[in-house]
Amino acid sequence: MKPLFLFCTLLFTLTSTAQWSTDPAAPLVVCNATGTQTVLRAMADGNGGWYAFWIDDRLDGMNAEIYGQHLDADGYAQWTGNGKLLLSAPSEDIKELAPVLLDNGNVLITYIFGPSVFLNSLWAMAFDPAGEPVWASPTVIDSVGTTLLGLDQVTAIPADGGAHVGWYDNFFGGSNLLNVSRINNNGTLPWGAGGHDIQNAYYGPFELHDDGADGVMVQWRTGNGTGAALFAMRVDANGANAWPVNVQTSANNTGLNYAFHTVEMGGGTQITSWRDVPGNIVMAGLNNTGALTFPSTPLPICTYASYHDQPKLAESAGALFAAWADNRPPANTGAVYLQKFDANGAPLWTVDGLAALQINTSFVTTGMVSSDSGAVIVMMDGNVDGYAAMRIREDGTQDWSTTGQFCTTPFNPFYAERKEMPDGNGGVVSFWRTVTGDLYGARIYRNGELGNHVGIGERLDQVSLRLFPNPANDRITTSTSQSERILEIRVFGMDGRLLLSRSTNGTGPVTMDISTLRTGSYLMEALTEGGTMNVRFIKD
């Protein structure tokens, strides 16, 4: 018998009780309710604001439910304080969730729940921006059956008209099998219940990425031990393997020493970095034909005689950046180092990278997001400086005279339990969980100021940005209502990633080629002499 689910129907309300804090000793409280808050997930809402979702056992301390919060660009909560109850399974426990923004503006939440690992199910429900359920009932993606013992590790990414969802099935005998499915905006499953299983894809952590052709690239680690391999398979738009065999991304390498990270470069091409067995940071490229795009041996990022870990990748203005934890002198236990690469994977800065952020710390948890003008922002947390950030210009120099600070040390994230995202205006937004289990958020603007609009050129007058046509197919034209000079135009995905940019220096309309974009919603930003403006558009 299916459990009854409760969908909270609190009215959509605005509140002025919170906004981005300007004090690192008092970051924005997302949730400090009683009970335990875990599995924090966050993402941009496509309109300049942010969503945060988490699992919460505040009601009885045993059976966890899903709560969420919707914040506007200024950090004002759009839902009830300490989060809105979205999904509840009476007498059962929700164990995992994976939210994703759909191209119609709704949010899809996939989640695993059940009274025990042997009775788990994987369901999905869509919510509108007010946190109201869109469908009459959840969609059942998968559930425990005759030979299926359990489900775990759910994740999801957006797709045209829906999303791709991945998870592991656990079978009798202890084996796992990686599955992927497509779910449409209306809750239907075109690939059928249970989705598509990828043979010989077992056990380890995995990622889903856009294949550039309405399918999905699936990449997984073959185990938790040192030396595990990294494999990938592309599943096409019809839910079938696109390649004859699984492709080893880590071919001709000693294997992974745990962590790995992947960035999409567009057109179905992705680059993955990892720490290998000797302790070097390396990377490999893979495209949607299954071909390795760098030489057969992964390219080195850093081979310096020090300890390296926690690699991160980001793309900014067409260039690839790699960041990693590094304890080479004169670092105080650890620092974040950075390297920039051209399209062929050749390093553009000094060999083995440059020091991007050095503060006193006990354990480096690397973070990096793309900024504007070819820059990136790197993050780490420290013993004295708290949870800190630094913007690195395209030439490798530090942009801020002092580090940006999300919070002071008492509010530091609990290791890597944080989510950092570009804010769409050259800055960074982060949501995190502390060691006490409370949830916080902060925004550092492009100038390094915490929650401070002063001096960053935001438009407060009546000048507006115009786009036509909207929706657009191959080209879209931008102009301002007062013919103000446009210096640069940029297009961001709904995840905050910079996709296109064009420098200009005219007062008239500016046209941008958007033919390479997939169908969906995007954010256009214009940098003018008076500041920045942005507006949402649709590529059809």
Secondary structure, DSSP 8 states (H G I E B T S, - for coil): -----B----------S----S-TTS-EEEE--SS-EEEEEEEE-SSS-EEEEEEE-TTTSSS-EEEEEEE-TT--BSS-TT-EEEEB-TTSEEEEEEEEE-TTS-EEEEEEEESSGGG-EEEEEEE-TTS-B-SSS-EEEEE--SSEEEEEEEEEEEETTEEEEEEEEEETTS-EEEEEEEEETTS--TT-TT-EEETT--SS-EEEEE-SSSSEEEEEES-SSTTB-EEEEEE-TTSSBSSSS-EETTTTS--EEEEEEEEEEETTEEEEEEEETTS-EEEEEE-TTS-BSS-SS-EEEE--SS-EEEEEEEEETTEEEEEEEE--TT-SS-EEEEEEE-TTS-B-SSTT-EEEEE---SS---EEEE-STT-EEEEEE-SSS-EEEEEE-TTS-B-SSS-EEEE-GGG--STT-EEEEE-SSS-EEEEEE-TTS-EEEEEE-TTS-BS--TTS-B--SS--EEEESSSBSSEEEEEETT---EEEEEEE-TTS-EEEEEEEEESS-EEEE-TTS-SEEEEEEEEETTEEEEEEEEE-
